[in-house]
Amino acid sequence: MRLLLLIATALLAFAGNSLLCRVALRDTALDPVSFVALRLGSGAAILWLIVSLQRRGGASGALLAGSWKAASALFVYALAFALAYLTIPAGTGALLLFASIQISMILYGLSIGERLSGVQWAGLACAVGGLVLLMLPKLGAPPLTSAALMVISGIAWGAYSLLGRGTTDPIAATTGNFVRATPCALLVLAGMAITRGLSADWTGVGYAVVSGAITSGLGYVLWYAALRHLTVTRAATLQLSVPLLATLGGAMFLGEPFTLLLGVSALAIVPGIGLVVAGKKAAP
């Protein structure tokens, strides 16, 4: 039950993050680079505070946790994600993002000897089919640059997840990764300010801070804690629920329509994920 709670809360945080990013870039004056810098910076700040309180004021050890590889993957994911959503339809972006995550993580799992049984392959196909069905009405031919950015974002997130599978201290590792990634975002922000200028308003800043401090920082801690108990293929498949959760959240909180297609997609995605997670691995 504890593992299920960790997974469910982390996936809900991911969906919330998608909604916050969508609203901030669609409805406010905040530019994507400022969004990323605020997101990573606020995540680093809240995680540093939590670690300091846990360790009675001494959080210096958190800087040594995580890695530059994971921090680089986190930064690339966040920046490419935000830049791509400027000009790509939401459905197309989600499909490209999660297809890239699936393919990169499952290929890695197969390369290290993980195998799926026939039931698990059927479940994966069912979940992917449900995702395609969910996004089909929203699909549009995306600009090549935006599509490439979303694929890069998905591969980077897959790498970030894989790099976190062996961590023994999820909150310290996530803190270290966010602290390392923040200066990278600030450098890009400074370059953007010099070359093109920045734009922001208080509403957009608020969305970015909530995204960084809660749905990113705390959500990634929970995801790293759950990854220790998941195979690569199960971790990849579970994330197929995020577009569905984000779509449901859009219907509940953003006034987006709840359609029959959404219900049918849920009936494909949820059982499909269940088959992959509950199914026994095939012998290598």
N, C-alpha and C positions, 0 to 999 in steps of 0.2 A: 504493500500500500504506500509506503514511503517513496519508493521508486516511481510509482504511478503518479503520485502527487507532484514529485519533482518534474517529471516529464510534462504533465498537463499544464503546470504553472509556467514552465519555460516556453512551451509552444503558444500559450495564450499571450505571453509577453512578446514573442516574435510577431504574432498577429497584431497586437496593439502597436508595436513599433511601425509596422507597415501602414497602419491607419494614420498614425501621427505624422509620418513622413509625407504621406499622400496629402493630408490636409494642409500641412505647413507649406509645401511647395505649390499647392493648387490655390489656396485661399489667402495666403499672406504674402508680404513683400520679401520674405526671407529668401536669399539666394542659396543654392545647394551647398556651396563651399562653406558658408557661414553655418549652415545647418549641421554639416559634418563636424566642424570644429567645436561647436557648442555641444553637440551630442557626445563626442569623445571626451571633451574637457569636463563636462558635468558628470559623466560616468566615472572618470578618474577621480574626481573630487569626492563623490559620495562613497566610492569604494575605499578610498584612502581613509576617510572618516570612520567608516565601519571597522576597518582593520585596526586603526588607532585605538578605538574604544575597546575592541576585543583584546588587544594586547597592552591595554593600560597606557596608551600614549605613544607606544613605540611601533611605528608601521614601516620602519626602514627595511625590514626583511621582505616586505611585499615587493619592493623594487627589484629584488633579486629573483623573485618568482616569475613564472611565465617565460617568454623568450622573445627575442627580436623577430624570429620567424613568424611566431603567432601574431605579434603586434603588427608586423608588415601585412599579413593576411587580413587582419581586422581592418586596417586602414584602407587597403585596396578595396575590400568588400564595401565598406561604408561610402567611400568616395565614388566608386563606379556606380553603385546603386542609386545614389542621389542624382548624379549627373545624367544617368540614363533616363530617369523618370521625368526629366524636363520635356522630352519630346517623344516618349514611347507610350502607347496605350497601356493602361493598367493591366488588362488581361494578358496582352502579349508579353509584357515585362515579367509578370508572375510566372507565366509558362516557361519563358526562357531561363529565368532565375532558378526555378526548382528542377527543371530538366537538367541544367548544368550541375546542380548540387547532386542530383541522383546519379548521373552518369559518372561524375568524377569520383564520388565516394564508393559506388558499387564496383567500379573498375579497380579501385584500390583494394577493396575487400577481396575481390576475386584474385588479385595479384598476391595477396598474403595467405591465400589458402581457404578463405571462406567460400562456402557453397550454399546455394539455395535449393530447397527441395522443390518438387513439382508444385505442391500446394502453395509454397511461398512465391514461386514465379507467377502462378495464377493470381495470387493476391496482389502482387506488384503490378501486374498488367491491369487488374481491376481498378486499383487506386490511380494509376496513371491515366487510364481511360476516363475515370471520373473527373480528374483534374482538367483534361482536355475539354470534356463536355462542359465543365463549369466555366471555362474561359472562352469557349468557342464564339459566343455572340459578341464578345468584346475584342476579338482578335482583329488586328489590322496589320498591313504591311509596315513594319517599323523601319525608320532610317537605319542604314547599315551601321553607322557609328554607335547609335544608341543600343542596337541589338548586340553589337560586340561588347559594349560596356557591361550590359546585363549578364552576358555569358561570363565575362571576366569576374564580375561580382559573385556569381554562383560558384565558380571554381575556387575563388578566394575564401568564400564561406565554408566550402567543403574542406579546404586545407586547414582553416582555423578549427573546425570541429575535429579533424583527425589529429591535429597537434595537441588537442586537449584531452585525448582519451587516456593518457597515462598519468595525468596530474593527480597528486594526492592531497592537494590543498586548493580546491577550486576558487575560493575567494581571493587568496593571495596571487594565484596565477592570473586570474582575470584582472585584478588590480594592476599587476605588473604590465600586462598587455596594454591596458588602457593608458597607463602612465607613459609607456613608450610610444604609443600611437599618437598621443596628443600633440607633441612637438612637430610631428610630420604634418598633421592637419594645420597647425599654426603657420608653418612655412608656406604651405600652399595658399592659405588664407592671405598671408602677406603679399605673395606674388599676385594674387587675384586683385587685392586692393590697389596695387601699383599699376597693373595693366588695364583692368576693366572697371574697377570700383566695386563696392559692396552695397547691398540693400538689405534692410531689415525693418521689422516693427516688433513691438512688445509681444504681440500674440504669437508671431512666429518664433521668437526667442523662447517663449514659454513652452511651446510644443517641442522644440529642440531639447530643452533642459529636461523635460519629463521623459522624452525619448531616451536621453543619455543616462539619466540618474536611475530610472526605474525599469523601463522595458528593455533597455540595453544592458546597463551595468548589472543590475540584480538578476535580470533574466539570463544573462550569460553565465553567471555564477551557478545558477540552478542547472543550466544545460551542461556545464562542465562536470558538475556533481553526478548527473545522470549518465553521462557518456562512459563513465568507468564501468557501468553495468550493461552496456549495450554493444552488440556487434556493429561493425561498420554499416552493413546493409540494413539492419534494423534502425539504426540512427538516421540513415538517409531516408528510409521509407516513412518514418514517423513525421518527418518535416513536410511531407506532402499534405498534411492536414492544415498547414499554416494558411495557404490561399483560401481554403474553405472557411477557416475561422475568421480570417480577415473579411471575407465577403459577408459572413453572418454578422460580424461586428459593424460593417458598413450599413447593413440593413437595420440593425438595432440602434446605432448611435449617430449615423450620418444621413439617415432618411433615404438610403438607397433601397430599391425595390426588392422584396423577397418573392422569388419566382418559383414556379414548378420545377424549372430546370435546376435551380439551386437545391431543391429537395432531392431530386433524382441523383444529382452529383454526389450529395452526402451519402446516399444509400450505396453508392459505388466506392467512394473513397474510404469511408469508415470501416466497412467489412474487409476491404482489401488490405488496409493497414493491419487490421486484426489478424488476418491470415499470415502475413509476414512475421508479425511479432510473436504470435502464438505457435507458429509452425516450427517443427524440428528441422535443424540444419541437415542438409545432405552430407553423406560421408565424403571427405576429400578424395 
